[in-house]
C-alpha cells in the first residue's frame, strides 16, 4: 500500500495541474462572486436624486446587517435580469421597488424597514411644513423622552427564517463543486490501472485487493480533503470571512462530503469502460448536482416543486445544507446529524456496489481471456 501512495504522490508531483487549478478556481470564483459582504445581506440600491430618497438611503445605512451598493436604476434592472440571487431596491421620491426572486422573510423585513423610513420622513416633512424646523425639534425631543410604546421584534422560530450570506453561499458552493472534480479525477486512476494491467501486476506481487483499493481511495480522499482545508483556511484566516464560529463544524462536514464524493466516483467508474467516458459522466453530473443541490443559488428562491424534489439525489445538497445550518443559522452538529448520516449511509452503499461491480467486471475480463 505504501508503494501505491508513493506512486500516486510522484504522479501528483509530475502533474499537479488539476489540484492547483481546482483550488485556484475555487478561491477566485468564491471571492469574485461572494464579494466582501462579510456576513451581511448585500443590497443594491438606486436613488433618483431627490431629498426624500437620499434621506431613506441614509436611514438604510444606519441599519445593521445590510451591505449597501449604490447603482443607477438601469444597472439595477440589468443586474436583476442577470443574477437571480440579487436583492435590490429602486428608491423614488414617492415610491420604491424591491427586486428579489423570492418572497422570503428577509425581503419582507427589508420592505418594512424601507416603508417605515418613508413614513418617518413624510411625517417629518409635514411637521416642518406646518410649524417649521423649531416645531420638529421640539416634537423630536418630546417623542424621544415620552415613548408611547417600546417595540421589540423577534422571530417566533429562528430556524424557519430564511437567512442568506452571499459570501458563504459562494464559498461553500464553489468549494463543493470543484472538489467534486479533484476527487473524481484521482479515483479514475483505479480504472486506468485496471485497463493498463498495472492492477493485475500489483495483485501478483502479493498485494491484497483491500490494500489496492484502500491505497488508491485513501490517497484520493486526502487530496480532496487537503483542497477543502486549504480553501477554508484561506477564506477564514486570510480573507477574514465570517463563519459564525462554525469553522470546525464545516471542516467535519466537509470530511464526510469528500467521502461521499469519493464513493460516488467509484460507482461511476464501475459503470463505464474508459477514463474518457468517466470524465464525461463526472462533468455532466457535477454540474447537474451543483444546480439542483443549491451550490449556485439558495434553494429557497427555487419555485419548481420538481427541481426541489430532485435535490435529494445531489451529494452537494447534503453538505451545502449542513454547512449553512452550522454557520448562517448558528446550529450545532447534532442539528445536522440527519444530513451527515445520509452522507455516510449513501457513501457506504455506493462503495459496496461500486467495488462489487468493478470486481465482477475484472473477473469477466479474465474469464474471457
C-alpha atoms as a printed R data frame, in Angstrom:
    type eleno elety resid chain resno       x       y       z
1   ATOM     1    CA   UNK     A     1   0.000   0.000   0.000
2   ATOM     2    CA   UNK     A     2   2.922   2.298   0.722
3   ATOM     3    CA   UNK     A     3   4.098   1.717  -2.835
4   ATOM     4    CA   UNK     A     4   0.731   2.872  -4.161
5   ATOM     5    CA   UNK     A     5   0.963   6.048  -2.108
6   ATOM     6    CA   UNK     A     6   4.491   6.727  -3.327
7   ATOM     7    CA   UNK     A     7   3.482   6.141  -6.952
8   ATOM     8    CA   UNK     A     8   0.414   8.354  -6.641
9   ATOM     9    CA   UNK     A     9   2.393  11.075  -4.884
10  ATOM    10    CA   UNK     A    10   5.093  11.020  -7.556
11  ATOM    11    CA   UNK     A    11   2.400  11.275 -10.213
12  ATOM    12    CA   UNK     A    12   0.897  14.253  -8.339
13  ATOM    13    CA   UNK     A    13   4.302  15.961  -8.264
14  ATOM    14    CA   UNK     A    14   4.704  15.435 -12.008
15  ATOM    15    CA   UNK     A    15   1.139  16.549 -12.817
16  ATOM    16    CA   UNK     A    16  -0.104  18.965 -10.128
17  ATOM    17    CA   UNK     A    17  -2.187  20.993 -12.592
18  ATOM    18    CA   UNK     A    18  -5.580  19.544 -11.636
19  ATOM    19    CA   UNK     A    19  -5.180  20.120  -7.899
20  ATOM    20    CA   UNK     A    20  -3.757  23.621  -8.351
21  ATOM    21    CA   UNK     A    21  -6.322  24.621 -10.970
22  ATOM    22    CA   UNK     A    22  -9.330  23.395  -8.953
23  ATOM    23    CA   UNK     A    23  -8.071  25.113  -5.790
24  ATOM    24    CA   UNK     A    24  -7.344  28.403  -7.561
25  ATOM    25    CA   UNK     A    25 -10.698  28.291  -9.375
26  ATOM    26    CA   UNK     A    26 -12.480  27.825  -6.041
27  ATOM    27    CA   UNK     A    27 -10.646  30.765  -4.471
28  ATOM    28    CA   UNK     A    28 -11.155  33.086  -7.430
29  ATOM    29    CA   UNK     A    29 -14.806  32.269  -8.103
30  ATOM    30    CA   UNK     A    30 -15.839  32.320  -4.437
31  ATOM    31    CA   UNK     A    31 -14.061  35.633  -3.874
32  ATOM    32    CA   UNK     A    32 -15.410  37.322  -7.012
33  ATOM    33    CA   UNK     A    33 -18.993  36.083  -6.672
34  ATOM    34    CA   UNK     A    34 -19.136  36.214  -2.883
35  ATOM    35    CA   UNK     A    35 -17.587  39.620  -2.675
36  ATOM    36    CA   UNK     A    36 -16.702  41.066   0.686
37  ATOM    37    CA   UNK     A    37 -20.123  41.367   2.298
38  ATOM    38    CA   UNK     A    38 -18.657  39.611   5.397
39  ATOM    39    CA   UNK     A    39 -21.848  38.150   6.742
40  ATOM    40    CA   UNK     A    40 -24.185  40.995   5.756
41  ATOM    41    CA   UNK     A    41 -27.019  40.880   3.261
42  ATOM    42    CA   UNK     A    42 -25.782  42.580   0.114
43  ATOM    43    CA   UNK     A    43 -28.338  45.096  -1.232
44  ATOM    44    CA   UNK     A    44 -28.025  47.037  -4.489
45  ATOM    45    CA   UNK     A    45 -29.710  50.445  -4.211
46  ATOM    46    CA   UNK     A    46 -30.568  53.134  -6.738
47  ATOM    47    CA   UNK     A    47 -31.859  56.629  -5.883
48  ATOM    48    CA   UNK     A    48 -33.476  59.238  -8.109
49  ATOM    49    CA   UNK     A    49 -31.548  62.153  -6.551
50  ATOM    50    CA   UNK     A    50 -34.452  63.641  -4.595
51  ATOM    51    CA   UNK     A    51 -34.129  64.736  -0.984
52  ATOM    52    CA   UNK     A    52 -36.536  62.035   0.176
53  ATOM    53    CA   UNK     A    53 -34.645  59.128  -1.401
54  ATOM    54    CA   UNK     A    54 -31.327  60.402  -0.013
55  ATOM    55    CA   UNK     A    55 -32.889  60.516   3.449
56  ATOM    56    CA   UNK     A    56 -34.241  56.954   3.052
57  ATOM    57    CA   UNK     A    57 -30.800  55.799   1.905
58  ATOM    58    CA   UNK     A    58 -29.173  57.332   4.985
59  ATOM    59    CA   UNK     A    59 -31.670  55.521   7.231
60  ATOM    60    CA   UNK     A    60 -30.884  52.214   5.475
61  ATOM    61    CA   UNK     A    61 -27.170  52.780   6.083
62  ATOM    62    CA   UNK     A    62 -27.899  53.033   9.806
63  ATOM    63    CA   UNK     A    63 -29.486  49.556   9.811
64  ATOM    64    CA   UNK     A    64 -27.255  46.649  10.879
65  ATOM    65    CA   UNK     A    65 -26.918  43.508   8.791
66  ATOM    66    CA   UNK     A    66 -27.005  45.163   5.355
67  ATOM    67    CA   UNK     A    67 -24.192  45.926   2.944
68  ATOM    68    CA   UNK     A    68 -25.396  48.608   0.505
69  ATOM    69    CA   UNK     A    69 -24.067  49.116  -3.007
70  ATOM    70    CA   UNK     A    70 -25.277  52.136  -4.953
71  ATOM    71    CA   UNK     A    71 -26.165  51.685  -8.641
72  ATOM    72    CA   UNK     A    72 -28.109  53.549 -11.262
73  ATOM    73    CA   UNK     A    73 -31.637  52.299 -11.888
74  ATOM    74    CA   UNK     A    74 -30.596  50.923 -15.301
75  ATOM    75    CA   UNK     A    75 -27.739  48.986 -13.721
76  ATOM    76    CA   UNK     A    76 -30.093  47.679 -11.039
77  ATOM    77    CA   UNK     A    77 -32.608  46.415 -13.596
78  ATOM    78    CA   UNK     A    78 -29.847  44.787 -15.635
79  ATOM    79    CA   UNK     A    79 -28.418  43.026 -12.567
80  ATOM    80    CA   UNK     A    80 -31.882  41.778 -11.631
81  ATOM    81    CA   UNK     A    81 -32.160  40.127 -15.068
82  ATOM    82    CA   UNK     A    82 -28.696  38.553 -14.942
83  ATOM    83    CA   UNK     A    83 -28.456  37.442 -11.293
84  ATOM    84    CA   UNK     A    84 -31.489  35.817  -9.698
85  ATOM    85    CA   UNK     A    85 -29.798  35.925  -6.264
86  ATOM    86    CA   UNK     A    86 -29.530  39.713  -6.339
87  ATOM    87    CA   UNK     A    87 -31.667  41.777  -3.966
88  ATOM    88    CA   UNK     A    88 -32.106  45.411  -4.933
89  ATOM    89    CA   UNK     A    89 -34.188  48.486  -4.144
90  ATOM    90    CA   UNK     A    90 -35.051  51.291  -6.538
91  ATOM    91    CA   UNK     A    91 -35.879  54.331  -4.384
92  ATOM    92    CA   UNK     A    92 -38.028  57.124  -5.843
93  ATOM    93    CA   UNK     A    93 -39.500  60.222  -4.253
94  ATOM    94    CA   UNK     A    94 -42.932  58.752  -3.560
95  ATOM    95    CA   UNK     A    95 -42.467  55.025  -4.076
96  ATOM    96    CA   UNK     A    96 -39.957  52.200  -4.091
97  ATOM    97    CA   UNK     A    97 -39.474  48.868  -5.881
98  ATOM    98    CA   UNK     A    98 -37.754  45.792  -4.459
99  ATOM    99    CA   UNK     A    99 -36.059  43.398  -6.884
100 ATOM   100    CA   UNK     A   100 -35.917  39.853  -5.488
101 ATOM   101    CA   UNK     A   101 -36.540  36.380  -6.870
102 ATOM   102    CA   UNK     A   102 -38.014  35.210  -3.562
103 ATOM   103    CA   UNK     A   103 -40.605  36.478  -1.114
104 ATOM   104    CA   UNK     A   104 -38.596  35.466   1.945
105 ATOM   105    CA   UNK     A   105 -38.828  36.815   5.491
106 ATOM   106    CA   UNK     A   106 -35.591  38.741   4.933
107 ATOM   107    CA   UNK     A   107 -37.063  40.522   1.896
108 ATOM   108    CA   UNK     A   108 -40.313  41.264   3.729
109 ATOM   109    CA   UNK     A   109 -38.356  42.643   6.683
110 ATOM   110    CA   UNK     A   110 -36.339  44.835   4.322
111 ATOM   111    CA   UNK     A   111 -39.569  46.090   2.766
112 ATOM   112    CA   UNK     A   112 -40.916  47.018   6.229
113 ATOM   113    CA   UNK     A   113 -37.722  48.959   7.011
114 ATOM   114    CA   UNK     A   114 -37.948  50.939   3.757
115 ATOM   115    CA   UNK     A   115 -41.650  51.610   4.255
116 ATOM   116    CA   UNK     A   116 -41.034  52.780   7.822
117 ATOM   117    CA   UNK     A   117 -38.274  55.114   6.595
118 ATOM   118    CA   UNK     A   118 -40.634  56.683   4.038
119 ATOM   119    CA   UNK     A   119 -43.327  57.159   6.695
120 ATOM   120    CA   UNK     A   120 -40.928  58.793   9.164
121 ATOM   121    CA   UNK     A   121 -39.541  61.164   6.545
122 ATOM   122    CA   UNK     A   122 -43.013  62.078   5.287
123 ATOM   123    CA   UNK     A   123 -44.153  62.779   8.866
124 ATOM   124    CA   UNK     A   124 -41.084  64.956   9.488
125 ATOM   125    CA   UNK     A   125 -41.669  66.939   6.282
126 ATOM   126    CA   UNK     A   126 -45.335  67.561   7.200
127 ATOM   127    CA   UNK     A   127 -44.416  68.819  10.684
128 ATOM   128    CA   UNK     A   128 -41.726  71.141   9.295
129 ATOM   129    CA   UNK     A   129 -44.099  72.411   6.620
130 ATOM   130    CA   UNK     A   130 -46.752  73.192   9.234
131 ATOM   131    CA   UNK     A   131 -44.626  74.562  12.084
132 ATOM   132    CA   UNK     A   132 -41.069  74.973  10.861
133 ATOM   133    CA   UNK     A   133 -37.782  73.426  11.963
134 ATOM   134    CA   UNK     A   134 -38.325  74.524  15.552
135 ATOM   135    CA   UNK     A   135 -41.593  72.614  15.831
136 ATOM   136    CA   UNK     A   136 -39.932  69.455  14.574
137 ATOM   137    CA   UNK     A   137 -37.022  69.831  17.021
138 ATOM   138    CA   UNK     A   138 -39.444  70.164  19.964
139 ATOM   139    CA   UNK     A   139 -41.533  67.235  18.769
140 ATOM   140    CA   UNK     A   140 -38.467  65.055  18.243
141 ATOM   141    CA   UNK     A   141 -37.310  65.681  21.814
142 ATOM   142    CA   UNK     A   142 -40.806  65.013  23.136
143 ATOM   143    CA   UNK     A   143 -41.089  61.734  21.202
144 ATOM   144    CA   UNK     A   144 -37.685  60.586  22.439
145 ATOM   145    CA   UNK     A   145 -38.445  61.355  26.096
146 ATOM   146    CA   UNK     A   146 -42.052  60.136  26.156
147 ATOM   147    CA   UNK     A   147 -42.183  56.988  24.111
148 ATOM   148    CA   UNK     A   148 -45.701  55.552  23.997
149 ATOM   149    CA   UNK     A   149 -44.552  52.022  23.113
150 ATOM   150    CA   UNK     A   150 -41.364  50.018  23.411
151 ATOM   151    CA   UNK     A   151 -41.314  47.746  20.381
152 ATOM   152    CA   UNK     A   152 -39.069  44.685  20.241
153 ATOM   153    CA   UNK     A   153 -39.151  42.453  17.173
154 ATOM   154    CA   UNK     A   154 -38.217  38.773  17.411
155 ATOM   155    CA   UNK     A   155 -38.916  35.833  15.102
156 ATOM   156    CA   UNK     A   156 -41.173  33.108  16.521
157 ATOM   157    CA   UNK     A   157 -38.868  30.337  15.265
158 ATOM   158    CA   UNK     A   158 -35.391  31.405  14.192
159 ATOM   159    CA   UNK     A   159 -34.737  28.095  12.450
160 ATOM   160    CA   UNK     A   160 -37.562  28.745   9.973
161 ATOM   161    CA   UNK     A   161 -36.426  32.230   8.988
162 ATOM   162    CA   UNK     A   162 -34.558  32.315   5.697
163 ATOM   163    CA   UNK     A   163 -31.096  33.780   6.147
164 ATOM   164    CA   UNK     A   164 -28.732  34.500   3.306
165 ATOM   165    CA   UNK     A   165 -24.990  35.161   3.355
166 ATOM   166    CA   UNK     A   166 -23.660  35.744  -0.123
167 ATOM   167    CA   UNK     A   167 -20.028  35.204   0.908
168 ATOM   168    CA   UNK     A   168 -20.669  31.780   2.474
169 ATOM   169    CA   UNK     A   169 -23.115  30.750  -0.259
170 ATOM   170    CA   UNK     A   170 -20.417  31.325  -2.890
171 ATOM   171    CA   UNK     A   171 -17.607  29.835  -0.796
172 ATOM   172    CA   UNK     A   172 -19.438  26.593   0.056
173 ATOM   173    CA   UNK     A   173 -20.993  26.278  -3.406
174 ATOM   174    CA   UNK     A   174 -17.807  26.601  -5.440
175 ATOM   175    CA   UNK     A   175 -15.721  24.627  -2.925
176 ATOM   176    CA   UNK     A   176 -18.083  21.643  -3.027
177 ATOM   177    CA   UNK     A   177 -18.373  21.886  -6.810
178 ATOM   178    CA   UNK     A   178 -14.650  21.973  -7.651
179 ATOM   179    CA   UNK     A   179 -13.574  19.360  -5.103
180 ATOM   180    CA   UNK     A   180 -16.009  17.033  -6.871
181 ATOM   181    CA   UNK     A   181 -13.697  17.128  -9.911
182 ATOM   182    CA   UNK     A   182 -10.491  16.777  -7.892
183 ATOM   183    CA   UNK     A   183 -11.621  13.637  -6.094
184 ATOM   184    CA   UNK     A   184 -13.232  12.081  -9.173
185 ATOM   185    CA   UNK     A   185 -10.153  12.573 -11.343
186 ATOM   186    CA   UNK     A   186  -7.985  10.935  -8.684
187 ATOM   187    CA   UNK     A   187 -10.336   7.955  -8.309
188 ATOM   188    CA   UNK     A   188 -10.109   7.406 -12.070
189 ATOM   189    CA   UNK     A   189  -6.559   6.082 -11.542
190 ATOM   190    CA   UNK     A   190  -8.174   2.795 -10.431
191 ATOM   191    CA   UNK     A   191  -9.826   2.452 -13.833
192 ATOM   192    CA   UNK     A   192  -6.627   3.479 -15.592
193 ATOM   193    CA   UNK     A   193  -4.573   0.886 -13.676
194 ATOM   194    CA   UNK     A   194  -7.105  -1.851 -14.407
195 ATOM   195    CA   UNK     A   195  -7.131  -1.073 -18.131
196 ATOM   196    CA   UNK     A   196  -3.316  -0.858 -18.383
197 ATOM   197    CA   UNK     A   197  -2.712  -4.107 -16.474
198 ATOM   198    CA   UNK     A   198  -0.873  -2.425 -13.567
199 ATOM   199    CA   UNK     A   199  -3.635  -3.559 -11.221
200 ATOM   200    CA   UNK     A   200  -3.072  -7.263 -12.027
201 ATOM   201    CA   UNK     A   201   0.696  -6.973 -11.739
202 ATOM   202    CA   UNK     A   202   0.283  -5.489  -8.262
203 ATOM   203    CA   UNK     A   203  -2.003  -8.382  -7.281
204 ATOM   204    CA   UNK     A   204   0.647 -10.848  -8.459
205 ATOM   205    CA   UNK     A   205   3.070  -9.018  -6.142
206 ATOM   206    CA   UNK     A   206   1.018 -10.340  -3.162
207 ATOM   207    CA   UNK     A   207  -0.868  -7.085  -2.593
208 ATOM   208    CA   UNK     A   208  -4.433  -7.834  -1.493
209 ATOM   209    CA   UNK     A   209  -7.492  -6.264  -3.114
210 ATOM   210    CA   UNK     A   210  -8.244  -4.415   0.099
211 ATOM   211    CA   UNK     A   211  -4.776  -2.856   0.099
212 ATOM   212    CA   UNK     A   212  -5.115  -1.871  -3.568
213 ATOM   213    CA   UNK     A   213  -8.475  -0.178  -3.096
214 ATOM   214    CA   UNK     A   214  -7.562   1.333   0.251
215 ATOM   215    CA   UNK     A   215  -4.303   2.706  -1.114
216 ATOM   216    CA   UNK     A   216  -5.934   4.404  -4.100
217 ATOM   217    CA   UNK     A   217  -9.065   5.605  -2.316
218 ATOM   218    CA   UNK     A   218  -7.329   6.905   0.812
219 ATOM   219    CA   UNK     A   219  -4.936   8.946  -1.340
220 ATOM   220    CA   UNK     A   220  -7.836  10.383  -3.381
221 ATOM   221    CA   UNK     A   221  -9.696  11.175  -0.160
222 ATOM   222    CA   UNK     A   222  -6.760  13.011   1.408
223 ATOM   223    CA   UNK     A   223  -6.106  15.046  -1.754
224 ATOM   224    CA   UNK     A   224  -9.748  16.186  -1.772
225 ATOM   225    CA   UNK     A   225  -9.673  16.961   1.954
226 ATOM   226    CA   UNK     A   226  -6.436  18.943   1.628
227 ATOM   227    CA   UNK     A   227  -8.000  21.082  -1.096
228 ATOM   228    CA   UNK     A   228 -11.065  21.779   1.059
229 ATOM   229    CA   UNK     A   229  -8.974  22.633   4.127
230 ATOM   230    CA   UNK     A   230  -6.729  24.934   2.117
231 ATOM   231    CA   UNK     A   231  -9.716  26.868   0.757
232 ATOM   232    CA   UNK     A   232 -11.427  27.121   4.160
233 ATOM   233    CA   UNK     A   233  -8.254  28.261   5.946
234 ATOM   234    CA   UNK     A   234  -7.559  30.952   3.336
235 ATOM   235    CA   UNK     A   235 -11.074  32.359   3.485
236 ATOM   236    CA   UNK     A   236 -11.327  32.201   7.277
237 ATOM   237    CA   UNK     A   237  -7.863  33.303   8.380
238 ATOM   238    CA   UNK     A   238  -6.516  35.296   5.418
239 ATOM   239    CA   UNK     A   239  -9.606  36.950   3.930
240 ATOM   240    CA   UNK     A   240 -11.441  37.073   7.281
241 ATOM   241    CA   UNK     A   241 -14.734  35.542   6.130
242 ATOM   242    CA   UNK     A   242 -17.257  35.383   8.954
243 ATOM   243    CA   UNK     A   243 -18.203  31.737   9.637
244 ATOM   244    CA   UNK     A   244 -20.305  32.419  12.744
245 ATOM   245    CA   UNK     A   245 -17.976  30.328  14.985
246 ATOM   246    CA   UNK     A   246 -18.780  27.267  12.872
247 ATOM   247    CA   UNK     A   247 -15.406  26.794  11.184
248 ATOM   248    CA   UNK     A   248 -14.555  23.394  12.688
249 ATOM   249    CA   UNK     A   249 -18.109  22.158  12.180
250 ATOM   250    CA   UNK     A   250 -17.722  22.992   8.487
251 ATOM   251    CA   UNK     A   251 -14.422  21.078   8.382
252 ATOM   252    CA   UNK     A   252 -16.080  17.974   9.889
253 ATOM   253    CA   UNK     A   253 -18.978  18.139   7.431
254 ATOM   254    CA   UNK     A   254 -16.526  18.619   4.555
255 ATOM   255    CA   UNK     A   255 -14.704  15.441   5.606
256 ATOM   256    CA   UNK     A   256 -17.907  13.421   5.240
257 ATOM   257    CA   UNK     A   257 -18.719  15.147   1.938
258 ATOM   258    CA   UNK     A   258 -15.337  14.194   0.438
259 ATOM   259    CA   UNK     A   259 -16.030  10.593   1.486
260 ATOM   260    CA   UNK     A   260 -19.386  10.703  -0.317
261 ATOM   261    CA   UNK     A   261 -17.863  12.179  -3.487
262 ATOM   262    CA   UNK     A   262 -15.140   9.536  -3.442
263 ATOM   263    CA   UNK     A   263 -17.751   6.757  -3.135
264 ATOM   264    CA   UNK     A   264 -19.827   8.269  -5.946
265 ATOM   265    CA   UNK     A   265 -16.731   8.394  -8.172
266 ATOM   266    CA   UNK     A   266 -16.088   4.690  -7.518
267 ATOM   267    CA   UNK     A   267 -19.683   3.968  -8.502
268 ATOM   268    CA   UNK     A   268 -19.269   5.937 -11.744
269 ATOM   269    CA   UNK     A   269 -16.073   4.156 -12.829
270 ATOM   270    CA   UNK     A   270 -17.796   0.828 -12.159
271 ATOM   271    CA   UNK     A   271 -20.394   1.688 -14.823
272 ATOM   272    CA   UNK     A   272 -18.063   2.898 -17.606
273 ATOM   273    CA   UNK     A   273 -15.256   1.276 -19.575
274 ATOM   274    CA   UNK     A   274 -12.728   4.067 -20.116
275 ATOM   275    CA   UNK     A   275 -11.367   7.092 -18.293
276 ATOM   276    CA   UNK     A   276 -12.699   9.419 -21.012
277 ATOM   277    CA   UNK     A   277 -16.235   8.034 -20.502
278 ATOM   278    CA   UNK     A   278 -15.864   8.541 -16.770
279 ATOM   279    CA   UNK     A   279 -14.706  12.144 -17.292
280 ATOM   280    CA   UNK     A   280 -17.749  12.922 -19.430
281 ATOM   281    CA   UNK     A   281 -20.166  11.437 -16.891
282 ATOM   282    CA   UNK     A   282 -18.485  13.229 -13.973
283 ATOM   283    CA   UNK     A   283 -18.578  16.569 -15.816
284 ATOM   284    CA   UNK     A   284 -22.292  16.241 -16.545
285 ATOM   285    CA   UNK     A   285 -23.427  15.061 -13.125
286 ATOM   286    CA   UNK     A   286 -21.215  17.529 -11.240
287 ATOM   287    CA   UNK     A   287 -22.900  20.485 -12.954
288 ATOM   288    CA   UNK     A   288 -26.352  18.935 -12.507
289 ATOM   289    CA   UNK     A   289 -25.725  18.171  -8.829
290 ATOM   290    CA   UNK     A   290 -24.470  21.724  -8.253
291 ATOM   291    CA   UNK     A   291 -27.600  23.230  -9.827
292 ATOM   292    CA   UNK     A   292 -30.165  21.084  -8.010
293 ATOM   293    CA   UNK     A   293 -28.120  20.935  -4.801
294 ATOM   294    CA   UNK     A   294 -28.072  24.681  -4.192
295 ATOM   295    CA   UNK     A   295 -24.393  25.371  -4.952
296 ATOM   296    CA   UNK     A   296 -25.084  28.173  -7.430
297 ATOM   297    CA   UNK     A   297 -28.049  29.772  -5.666
298 ATOM   298    CA   UNK     A   298 -30.043  29.179  -2.440
299 ATOM   299    CA   UNK     A   299 -32.831  26.646  -2.933
300 ATOM   300    CA   UNK     A   300 -35.212  28.963  -1.057
301 ATOM   301    CA   UNK     A   301 -35.611  31.025  -4.245
302 ATOM   302    CA   UNK     A   302 -36.444  27.980  -6.397
303 ATOM   303    CA   UNK     A   303 -40.172  27.772  -7.154
304 ATOM   304    CA   UNK     A   304 -40.270  24.486  -9.113
305 ATOM   305    CA   UNK     A   305 -41.501  21.572  -6.981
306 ATOM   306    CA   UNK     A   306 -39.862  19.143  -9.406
307 ATOM   307    CA   UNK     A   307 -36.404  20.674  -9.015
308 ATOM   308    CA   UNK     A   308 -36.794  20.840  -5.242
309 ATOM   309    CA   UNK     A   309 -37.699  17.137  -5.143
310 ATOM   310    CA   UNK     A   310 -34.550  16.277  -7.123
311 ATOM   311    CA   UNK     A   311 -32.262  17.886  -4.534
312 ATOM   312    CA   UNK     A   312 -32.222  14.624  -2.543
313 ATOM   313    CA   UNK     A   313 -30.168  12.858  -5.239
314 ATOM   314    CA   UNK     A   314 -27.439  15.504  -5.124
315 ATOM   315    CA   UNK     A   315 -24.480  14.882  -2.740
316 ATOM   316    CA   UNK     A   316 -23.852  18.630  -2.792
317 ATOM   317    CA   UNK     A   317 -27.257  19.315  -1.215
318 ATOM   318    CA   UNK     A   318 -26.480  17.401   1.996
319 ATOM   319    CA   UNK     A   319 -23.159  19.182   2.517
320 ATOM   320    CA   UNK     A   320 -24.452  22.595   1.443
321 ATOM   321    CA   UNK     A   321 -27.468  22.468   3.759
322 ATOM   322    CA   UNK     A   322 -25.387  21.198   6.684
323 ATOM   323    CA   UNK     A   323 -22.708  23.865   6.272
324 ATOM   324    CA   UNK     A   324 -25.252  26.683   6.062
325 ATOM   325    CA   UNK     A   325 -27.097  25.444   9.152
326 ATOM   326    CA   UNK     A   326 -23.956  25.312  11.348
327 ATOM   327    CA   UNK     A   327 -22.787  28.744  10.193
328 ATOM   328    CA   UNK     A   328 -25.509  31.132   8.977
329 ATOM   329    CA   UNK     A   329 -28.161  29.571  11.243
330 ATOM   330    CA   UNK     A   330 -25.614  29.034  14.047
331 ATOM   331    CA   UNK     A   331 -26.750  25.436  14.579
332 ATOM   332    CA   UNK     A   332 -24.894  22.579  16.264
333 ATOM   333    CA   UNK     A   333 -23.500  19.432  14.683
334 ATOM   334    CA   UNK     A   334 -26.314  17.422  16.256
335 ATOM   335    CA   UNK     A   335 -28.849  19.621  14.435
336 ATOM   336    CA   UNK     A   336 -27.437  18.467  11.069
337 ATOM   337    CA   UNK     A   337 -26.805  14.874  12.070
338 ATOM   338    CA   UNK     A   338 -29.570  13.666   9.729
339 ATOM   339    CA   UNK     A   339 -27.776  15.130   6.696
340 ATOM   340    CA   UNK     A   340 -24.376  13.812   7.842
341 ATOM   341    CA   UNK     A   341 -25.846  10.347   8.462
342 ATOM   342    CA   UNK     A   342 -27.352  10.352   4.986
343 ATOM   343    CA   UNK     A   343 -23.941  11.165   3.504
344 ATOM   344    CA   UNK     A   344 -22.314   8.276   5.393
345 ATOM   345    CA   UNK     A   345 -25.028   5.738   4.521
346 ATOM   346    CA   UNK     A   346 -25.084   6.680   0.824
347 ATOM   347    CA   UNK     A   347 -21.268   6.646   0.685
348 ATOM   348    CA   UNK     A   348 -21.097   3.123   2.152
349 ATOM   349    CA   UNK     A   349 -23.779   1.851  -0.244
350 ATOM   350    CA   UNK     A   350 -22.057   3.357  -3.272
351 ATOM   351    CA   UNK     A   351 -18.675   1.975  -2.192
352 ATOM   352    CA   UNK     A   352 -20.043  -1.557  -1.752
353 ATOM   353    CA   UNK     A   353 -21.955  -1.505  -5.052
354 ATOM   354    CA   UNK     A   354 -19.149   0.195  -6.969
355 ATOM   355    CA   UNK     A   355 -16.352  -2.119  -5.803
356 ATOM   356    CA   UNK     A   356 -18.561  -5.200  -6.329
357 ATOM   357    CA   UNK     A   357 -19.285  -4.157  -9.929
358 ATOM   358    CA   UNK     A   358 -15.597  -3.398 -10.555
359 ATOM   359    CA   UNK     A   359 -14.576  -6.838  -9.281
360 ATOM   360    CA   UNK     A   360 -17.235  -8.623 -11.346
361 ATOM   361    CA   UNK     A   361 -16.045  -6.843 -14.464
362 ATOM   362    CA   UNK     A   362 -12.434  -7.816 -13.700
363 ATOM   363    CA   UNK     A   363 -13.477 -11.469 -13.297
364 ATOM   364    CA   UNK     A   364 -15.387 -11.400 -16.604
365 ATOM   365    CA   UNK     A   365 -12.369  -9.867 -18.318
366 ATOM   366    CA   UNK     A   366 -10.089 -12.653 -17.055
367 ATOM   367    CA   UNK     A   367 -12.554 -15.418 -17.907
368 ATOM   368    CA   UNK     A   368 -12.837 -14.121 -21.479
369 ATOM   369    CA   UNK     A   369  -9.038 -14.282 -21.937
